[in-house]
């Protein structure tokens, strides 16, 4: 199977999953529908510029469009989860977003083996950089519980 065939099939999978036509996609990326149709049928495939515009339109990488094992159902589930998360995140106030951001950075550092968490000042007055200790995590859990209780008292 040629690269052009793989890209064409993956674009068609995305069109079907998003319930849009080739004409609608062509309009969204500012090319003619006939040009897009011809490119998808051609053994030469679509231009790199068009492929990048399509990838950006669907929120996928160009690598995903070239992947012969691209699973649009898995991508769609991920996209639905991400969209739900994004909607929930936007409903948070500044404090809530900063808490979520901090937890995300900490978990990302833990999963990638990086050392980035800043601990409270040590006895010598200098902050230590590294993973939080179990005691610090318990204090953090207690602080989150306190904030949750405070939020429920305020009608949140």
Secondary structure as UniProt FT lines:
FT   HELIX           3..18
FT   HELIX           22..28
FT   TURN            29..30
FT   HELIX           33..41
FT   HELIX           48..58
FT   HELIX           62..66
FT   TURN            68..69
FT   HELIX           72..91
FT   HELIX           94..112
FT   STRAND          118..121
FT   TURN            123..124
FT   STRAND          127..129
FT   HELIX           134..153
FT   TURN            154..155
//
